[in-house]
Amino acid sequence: MAHVRVFRHYIHLPFAILGLLDLIVLAGAFHIAAFFRYFGQWQLLQADWFYVFPSALVFAVANLFVMMALGVHQSRVEEGISGMMLRTILGLVLSLPLAIMAYLIWPDWLWYLNGDGVLASASVFGFFLLGITRTLFFGVTGEETFKRRVVVYGAGKSAHRIFEDLRTPMNRKGFVLVGFIPGNEAESVVPSRRILSVRGSLHEFIRDLKVDEVVVAVDDRRKGLPLDELLECKMEGIRVMDGASFYERESRKVALEMITPGWLVFSDGFSLSSVAGAGKRAVDLAASLALFAVTWPFMALTVLGIKLEDGWKAPIFYNQERVGLNGRSFYVHKFRSMRTDAEKGGAVWARKDDDRVTRVGAFIRKVRIDELPQIFNVMKGDMAFVGPRPERPIFVQQLAEKIPFYNERHRVKPGITGWAQLCFAYADNEEDSREKLRYDLYYIKNQSLLLDLMIIIQTVEVVLFKKGAH
């Protein structure tokens, strides 16, 4: 299977294996650095292994944590091995303060993190060993090793949606699409070259193709399905799943065109226990306080910049009504990035290269400093640290009339950052809002503390590499 599911969130199996290999390699690199610095003989290192190992593990975990935040493993898909290794260098540098901090907190336990060049040497060894290990890993496994062979039963609009949205190499990381078997559609919409001609019984044909998974994506199930044939496939170990769930797993978003109220009711997810809710609130407060502790100097400089550009009487904050949990309105706080008369003609969508943006505003938007006052919304309880982006009431009203299930995004508190913000650029029109809703529904359906923590640490990548900045 090419995916593992951890606390409801799908993780691509090769990335999980590669992360485990990185952890082992980094711990090994620390042992090598400690050996050359202190021991010189393997017998001595072996005798003191019990003391070296905890430090090696902390070093490896700190590096892996930072690499996750920088999107190192995912960058292999878009940037290749060279881009992956460039991000690895940055990760190795940024993780050093975390390892040193761990030594300061537990100096007796982590006595090998004592600043005698071990960390720097381990980072150098780690870089070269990671490069060798990853090259061998990708060379041995190849592109298709972890991919499942998938057949789609259906050739109508739902099947075409899967074909269009998941055919790019970036989206089709976990499977090879063998083809489409026409279902009960009056006519096929998918390209004719991808249509499979069934010979004999359906389950025997699928078995002969060595298919791992059958995806049922017909437009209308009421017209009947070959349930006996699909049951035969399932009994022979071939996985059978519906198109909407397959689309969700592979794209990490929900297909609005393929779901119904019944799918929302009977699919797993869309629930958060009271214990998990309390844990989420604790994470919100901890993350907000930590972010404020780190960013208050930048917030102070922003205040000074706004005053110097627009005058000492100019307002610093922009307080705007937004729609929050269960449709209740609240006022979100942001640093003012536009002229004071920016909306004298009424509310309009923000747009790229907006001429209403001030010089200071353009900079703080690019580095997302304008969003920092929302920390106080989180502390107050109007927002969460992770959640859908809050929208203005007038836009919510317009979008809810045109986009199905749009109001379902208000089932959770809006957030400073979120799954949609990580996966998609800034929404400035209806179609972009429709796409972001697909990601928002995925988050609401699969929300967990683990997913929140993953989003928080990956937001670092957004800030550092300007991903999604508008």
C-alpha positions, -999 to +999 in steps of 0.1 A: +000+000+000+014+034-010-002+054+018-003+050+056-029+069+076-018+084+109-044+101+130-067+104+100-041+121+078-028+103+047+010+101+045+027+088+013+045+056+023+078+064+005+080+097+024+075+078+057+102+052+048+126+080+037+119+099+069+128+068+089+160+062+069+169+099+075+165+094+112+187+063+112+214+080+091+215+112+112+218+092+144+246+072+127+263+105+117+263+117+153+279+084+164+306+088+138+313+124+149+315+113+186+338+084+177+364+106+160+362+134+186+363+113+218+370+076+213+392+065+184+384+029+191+351+011+185+354-008+217+353+024+237+324+038+218+305+005+223+312+006+260+297+041+263+270+036+237+242+040+263+254+076+269+260+085+233+227+072+219+203+097+236+223+126+222+223+110+188+186+105+189+179+141+199+202+153+171+184+132+146+149+141+158+157+178+158+170+176+122+140+156+110+116+180+127+131+210+109+132+191+076+095+184+079+089+221+085+110+230+054+092+204+032+125+186+024+110+152+014+081+166-006+105+189-025+119+158-042+087+158-064+090+194-076+127+203-073+145+169-078+173+156-057+194+188-060+166+210-046+160+184-019+197+185-008+197+223-008+168+224+016+186+197+036+216+220+041+193+247+054+176+222+077+209+210+091+219+246+099+186+256+115+184+224+136+216+232+155+200+257+179+173+231+187+200+205+196+220+230+216+188+241+235+181+204+243+216+202+259+211+233+279+178+218+293+192+183+300+230+188+304+235+157+325+215+134+302+228+148+269+264+152+279+278+147+244+261+179+231+289+199+247+300+222+219+333+205+211+325+204+174+305+172+176+273+188+163+290+206+134+308+174+124+277+153+127+259+178+104+286+175+078+287+137+080+249+137+080+247+158+048+270+134+028+254+103+042+219+116+035+229+123-001+243+088-006+214+071+011+187+090-008+204+085-041+206+047-034+170+047-022+156+064-053+178+043-075+168+010-060+131+017-055+125+034-088+095+056-096+069+028-096+079+006-067+055+020-041+027+028-066-006+008-068-021-002-101-056+014-102-085+009-125-115+033-124-149+018-129-168+046-147-161+069-176-185+098-170-181+132-153-169+118-120-143+096-136-132+125-158-127+146-126-103+120-113-085+119-146-081+157-149-072+165-113-049+136-106-031+130-138-001+153-131+030+136-116+028+157-085-007+145-077-002+109-090+025+100-065+009+069-051-007+051-080-005+042-117-037+047-136-042+016-157-074+029-174-112+033-172-139+007-175-172+022-188-200+019-163-237+028-167-230+062-184-249+070-216-216+083-230-180+083-220-163+116-212-128+104-205-103+102-234-110+071-256-074+060-254-078+054-217-109+033-220-104-004-214-123-031-233-134-058-209-130-093-221-149-120-202-160-114-166-151-081-149-133-095-119-112-119-141-103-090-164-092-069-134-073-098-119-054-105-152-043-068-153-027-073-118-047-044-105-044-035-068-074-012-065-107-006-082-122+029-078-159+032-084-167+065-099-200+063-117-222+094-120-254+076-108-253+045-087-290+041-088-286+027-123-269-003-108-234-016-102-219-050-109-218-057-071-212-095-075-182-088-097-168-061-074-174-085-044-153-111-062-125-086-066-126-077-030-126-113-019-095-119-040-076-091-021-083-063-046-093-031-028-126-015-038-134+021-029-156+049-040-143+077-062-148+106-037-127+088-010-100+079-035-098+115-047-096+127-011-068+103-003-047+111-033-052+148-035-056+157+002-088+176-007-125+168-011-140+167-045-171+190-043-185+177-076-184+141-064-199+143-029-234+144-016-249+151+018-251+113+023-214+110+017-207+136+043-231+118+068-217+083+063-180+089+057-156+088+086-144+120+101-161+153+107-158+148+145-136+160+173-139+147+208-141+170+238-106+158+249-092+165+214-110+199+215-093+207+248-060+196+234-065+218+203-072+248+225-040+241+245-020+239+213-036+272+201-026+290+232+009+276+233+016+283+196+002+318+199+023+327+230+054+312+213+048+331+181+043+364+200+075+358+220+094+354+188+077+381+167+070+410+190+102+429+178+089+427+142+055+438+153+070+468+170+090+477+139+058+473+118+040+498+140+069+523+136+070+518+098+032+524+094+035+556+115+065+569+096+048+563+062+013+575+070+018+599+099+016+595+136-023+599+137-027+571+111-044+539+125-021+509+130-046+481+130-073+472+105-103+457+123-126+439+100-158+418+105-154+382+096-175+350+099-164+326+125-175+294+142-212+284+134-216+316+113-211+340+142-194+373+133-163+386+150-137+413+143-103+401+131-072+422+138-045+428+113-018+454+107-031+480+082-015+473+048-038+495+026-046+532+024-072+544+050-096+551+021-091+517+004-128+506+006-145+539+003-165+524-026-174+492-008-159+458-002-140+443-031-117+412-035-081+417-028-061+414-060-025+409-071-004+441-073-033+460-056-027+497-060-044+504-026-015+487-008+011+510+009+048+505+006+050+492+042+019+471+035+034+455+005+064+443+025+045+431+055+021+412+033+049+395+015+064+382+047+030+378+063+037+401+092+003+418+086-014+386+100+004+386+133-022+406+153-045+377+148-026+361+177-048+381+200-079+367+182-066+332+191-060+342+227-095+356+230-110+324+215-125+339+183-100+320+162-078+289+163-042+288+153-051+262+126-083+264+106-100+278+075-093+314+066-121+336+079-140+355+052-161+387+053-199+383+056-207+398+023-184+374+005-196+345+025-232+353+015-222+354-022-201+323-021-226+302-001-252+309-029-229+296-056-206+270-040-222+238-025-213+230+011-195+264+015-211+270+050-197+237+063-163+255+066-178+274+096-182+242+116-147+249+131-130+280+142-112+300+115-074+300+118-043+321+113-029+293+091-045+262+077-044+233+053-058+254+024-033+282+031-005+256+028-017+239-003-032+267-024-023+303-032-043+333-020-080+332-031-091+363-048-121+351-068-150+326-068-131+297-085-101+301-061-125+300-032-141+269-045-107+252-047-097+263-012-130+249+001-119+215-011-089+217+011-109+232+040-133+203+039-104+179+040-091+195+071-125+196+088-131+160+080-097+148+091-087+173+118-066+160+147-038+173+169-012+156+147-025+173+116-026+207+134+011+202+145+020+192+109+004+223+095+021+246+121+056+233+114+050+233+076+039+269+078+075+277+084+081+267+048+055+291+037+071+320+055+107+311+045+101+303+009+072+328+003+049+299-008+014+312-014+023+348-005+002+373-025 
